[in-house]
Amino acid sequence: MADVALSLGSNIGDRADNVAEAVRRLASEPGVTIKAVSPLYRTKPVGPVAQDDFVNGAVRLETTLAPETLMRRCLAIEAGMGRDRANALRWGPRIIDIDMILYDDLVLHTDVLTLPHPRFRERAFVLVPMADIAPERVVEGRTLSEWLEGLDRAGVERV
């Protein structure tokens, strides 16, 4: 079983319910067992597009699925909830966003997936909820709590 960390976020509609629905759908996937779900946080959007705040959280799960298979399932959940990645504005609003941050200690660079997620180290909206559920998880020689030290947490407020 692989130990996986996902980051989830929404800034359209009932944001907290959208994240909860994505977690429910993940839990119903064959080969996936949810181990922990973080508290939710209201966060400021990143990027050049003016939009509403996000609600973000993290999920730790175990899976028998290969990384790219799991990522395809996450993308299918997004699509099933109404997200149209192909026609969406980059960095724009989204009903749900599911990013794979970690898959065991795997380092991977493909057209579909990069692991660990290339920007997790600089994003408090990812690290704060992940540190809630896996503070001692080591990535690149540092725990998630250590990666969070010194990172600006402004705009990340627990819901």
Stockholm file with secondary structure:
# STOCKHOLM 1.0

chainA/1-159         MADVALSLGSNIGDRADNVAEAVRRLASEPGVTIKAVSPLYRTKPVGPVAQDDFVNGAVRLETTLAPETLMRRCLAIEAGMGRDRANALRWGPRIIDIDMILYDDLVLHTDVLTLPHPRFRERAFVLVPMADIAPERVVEGRTLSEWLEGLDRAGVERV
#=GR chainA/1-159 SS CEEEEEEEEECSSSHHHHHHHHHHHHHTSTTEEEEEECCCEEECCCSSSCCCCEEEEEEEEEESSCHHHHHHHHHHHHHHTTCCGGGSCTTCCCSCEEEEEEETTCCEECSSCEESCTTGGGCHHHHHHHHHHCTTCEETTEEHHHHHTTCCCTTEEEC
#=GC SS_cons         CEEEEEEEEECSSSHHHHHHHHHHHHHTSTTEEEEEECCCEEECCCSSSCCCCEEEEEEEEEESSCHHHHHHHHHHHHHHTTCCGGGSCTTCCCSCEEEEEEETTCCEECSSCEESCTTGGGCHHHHHHHHHHCTTCEETTEEHHHHHTTCCCTTEEEC
//
